[in-house]
Amino acid sequence: MSGGEAVVTVAGEQPYDVVIGRHLLGHLPAMLGEGVRRVLVVHPAALATSAETVREDLVAAGYEVYLAQVPDAEEQKTAQVAAFCWGVLGQADFTRTDAVVGLGGGATTDLAGFVAATWLRGVRVVQVPTTVLGMVDAAVGGKTGINTAEGKNLVGAFHPPAGVLCDLAAVESMSPYDFVAGLAEIVKCGFIDDPRILELVEENTALLRDPVAAASSPVLAELVERAVRTKARVVGQDLREAGLREILNYGHTFGHAVEHVERYRWRHGAAVSVGMVFVAELARLAGRLDDDVVARHRSVLTALGLPTGYRGDRWDQLLAAMRRDKKTRGDLLRFVVLDGLARPARLEGPDPTLLAAAYAEIATEPERGTGILL
Ligand SMILES: NC(=O)c1ccc[n+]([C@@H]2O[C@H](COP(=O)([O-])OP(=O)(O)OC[C@H]3O[C@@H](n4cnc5c(N)ncnc54)[C@H](O)[C@@H]3O)[C@@H](O)[C@H]2O)c1
């Protein structure tokens, strides 16, 4: 991308645009579409000022606007918070032609999308993700949901948005930890689909460790655009996870197990980072991936401050967690592996000694904090 804005269209029954750039609120009315009168903006307290700006813009454009301030991060992905939003919609007489805007990180876009999917069996949602993870992953693709006491994302719906606005100016205020964790999903897209991403990261590692500098850089704009293109290509062909979409889970089987064993104190991206190195080692030991691609996993991720190893005394818990993961079919563990750069494939039911050997390759001493090493 050469400055300005980029637009990626996600194919499907109702195609929609993802716009990537800076200061994009002017696009919101067009994305909301014809016939919308009332808009509910769902946002956490951290984005109250931005929500007020959105409200003022939409009121000036003639909409009736309601703000729903919700708890932070995972605290908002509950049935109680969804019910609070339904209450606001009901009291304001929202009809089927009104709309919801999700303004925040992936937790907020998941919640706002779920509220929109369920109100009157589905009203429009425009997603305005404000974190890197939200932009390249959560807000694109139409998966929405909330958590229950039994686990994450157990209740939800496929509900593609009417549009997505990725305003890169928003990431300036992100914590460096959340920012770098989000980059792990971009690196994932580099390995499974678009190796130019890896070169861009390798050429710009210092810039990419600083959200303030990165926010106004064309490098971040290009990385977000490329990662969104990868996700759009995959979900455009497979909204409901019939097959291809599985490749987006590269590094996630082991990553989810790390998150579980760490009781969700690790950031998702940090866990996925370790998961990618694990599965790269697994593919190498299975004779499918060359040493240099495995080494590249370690070098790219380390350069960003992301972890590439995990404590070596947790194998039984990790294995149990992987077996419980919803990606397991029957008794067979399934992994997305690489047969080379941008050549994703499946590995089903690997020999337990191979799994243990891959774990041994990433095993470290047990004192690794929260994963990210900035
Ligand atoms: N639907 C999907 O396909 C999908 C895919 C991946 C992840 N997810 C979900 O996304 C969530 C994680 O997303 P996340 O990492 O964005 O987390 P998040 O939404 O919890 O945001 C992380 C933190 O950053 C704050 N924040 C958000 N934007 C900010 C900004 N611009 N400046 C300062 N602070 C800001 C939030 O208030 C929060 O405290 C998880 O719930 C996960 O399940 C969904």
The ligand as an SDF file (V2000), in Angstrom:
LIG
                    3D

 44 48  0  0  0  0  0  0  0  0999 V2000
  -14.1420  -13.7340   16.3220 N   0  0  0  0  0  0  0  0  0  0  0  0
  -12.9650  -14.1630   15.9740 C   0  0  0  0  0  0  0  0  0  0  0  0
  -12.7660  -14.7290   14.8940 O   0  0  0  0  0  0  0  0  0  0  0  0
  -11.8120  -13.9470   16.9110 C   0  0  0  0  0  0  0  0  0  0  0  0
  -10.5110  -14.1930   16.4600 C   0  0  0  0  0  0  0  0  0  0  0  0
   -9.4560  -13.9360   17.3430 C   0  0  0  0  0  0  0  0  0  0  0  0
   -9.7110  -13.4650   18.6190 C   0  0  0  0  0  0  0  0  0  0  0  0
  -10.9920  -13.2490   19.0160 N   0  0  0  0  0  0  0  0  0  0  0  0
  -11.2930  -12.7160   20.3580 C   0  0  0  0  0  0  0  0  0  0  0  0
  -10.6400  -11.4530   20.5010 O   0  0  0  0  0  0  0  0  0  0  0  0
  -10.3950  -11.2140   21.8880 C   0  0  0  0  0  0  0  0  0  0  0  0
   -9.0000  -10.6690   22.0600 C   0  0  0  0  0  0  0  0  0  0  0  0
   -8.8690   -9.4660   21.3310 O   0  0  0  0  0  0  0  0  0  0  0  0
   -7.8930   -8.2910   21.8240 P   0  0  0  0  0  0  0  0  0  0  0  0
   -6.5350   -8.8300   22.0050 O   0  0  0  0  0  0  0  0  0  0  0  0
   -8.1120   -7.1500   20.9190 O   0  0  0  0  0  0  0  0  0  0  0  0
   -8.3900   -8.0510   23.3010 O   0  0  0  0  0  0  0  0  0  0  0  0
   -9.3560   -6.9930   24.0260 P   0  0  0  0  0  0  0  0  0  0  0  0
  -10.5370   -6.6290   23.2270 O   0  0  0  0  0  0  0  0  0  0  0  0
   -9.5790   -7.5520   25.3760 O   0  0  0  0  0  0  0  0  0  0  0  0
   -8.4140   -5.7070   24.1200 O   0  0  0  0  0  0  0  0  0  0  0  0
   -7.2270   -5.7650   24.8820 C   0  0  0  0  0  0  0  0  0  0  0  0
   -7.1490   -4.5590   25.8310 C   0  0  0  0  0  0  0  0  0  0  0  0
   -6.8630   -3.3850   25.0880 O   0  0  0  0  0  0  0  0  0  0  0  0
   -7.8150   -2.3590   25.3810 C   0  0  0  0  0  0  0  0  0  0  0  0
   -7.9010   -1.5620   24.1540 N   0  0  0  0  0  0  0  0  0  0  0  0
   -8.5640   -1.8360   23.0180 C   0  0  0  0  0  0  0  0  0  0  0  0
   -8.2480   -0.9410   22.0700 N   0  0  0  0  0  0  0  0  0  0  0  0
   -7.3750   -0.0780   22.6240 C   0  0  0  0  0  0  0  0  0  0  0  0
   -6.6800    1.0500   22.1540 C   0  0  0  0  0  0  0  0  0  0  0  0
   -6.7940    1.4700   20.8930 N   0  0  0  0  0  0  0  0  0  0  0  0
   -5.8590    1.7210   23.0070 N   0  0  0  0  0  0  0  0  0  0  0  0
   -5.7070    1.2830   24.2820 C   0  0  0  0  0  0  0  0  0  0  0  0
   -6.3130    0.2050   24.7820 N   0  0  0  0  0  0  0  0  0  0  0  0
   -7.1460   -0.4600   23.9670 C   0  0  0  0  0  0  0  0  0  0  0  0
   -9.0450   -3.0980   25.7760 C   0  0  0  0  0  0  0  0  0  0  0  0
   -9.9000   -2.2800   26.5540 O   0  0  0  0  0  0  0  0  0  0  0  0
   -8.4530   -4.2700   26.5550 C   0  0  0  0  0  0  0  0  0  0  0  0
   -8.1170   -3.9050   27.8680 O   0  0  0  0  0  0  0  0  0  0  0  0
  -10.6420  -12.5280   22.5980 C   0  0  0  0  0  0  0  0  0  0  0  0
  -11.8610  -12.4510   23.2980 O   0  0  0  0  0  0  0  0  0  0  0  0
  -10.7440  -13.5560   21.4730 C   0  0  0  0  0  0  0  0  0  0  0  0
  -11.6040  -14.6300   21.8030 O   0  0  0  0  0  0  0  0  0  0  0  0
  -12.0410  -13.4730   18.1840 C   0  0  0  0  0  0  0  0  0  0  0  0
  1  2  1  0
  2  3  2  0
  2  4  1  0
  4  5  1  0
  4 44  2  0
  5  6  2  0
  6  7  1  0
  7  8  2  0
  8  9  1  0
  8 44  1  0
  9 10  1  0
  9 42  1  0
 10 11  1  0
 11 12  1  0
 11 40  1  0
 12 13  1  0
 13 14  1  0
 14 15  2  0
 14 16  1  0
 14 17  1  0
 17 18  1  0
 18 19  2  0
 18 20  1  0
 18 21  1  0
 21 22  1  0
 22 23  1  0
 23 24  1  0
 23 38  1  0
 24 25  1  0
 25 26  1  0
 25 36  1  0
 26 27  1  0
 26 35  1  0
 27 28  2  0
 28 29  1  0
 29 30  1  0
 29 35  2  0
 30 31  1  0
 30 32  2  0
 32 33  1  0
 33 34  2  0
 34 35  1  0
 36 37  1  0
 36 38  1  0
 38 39  1  0
 40 41  1  0
 40 42  1  0
 42 43  1  0
M  CHG  2   8   1  16  -1
M  END
$$$$
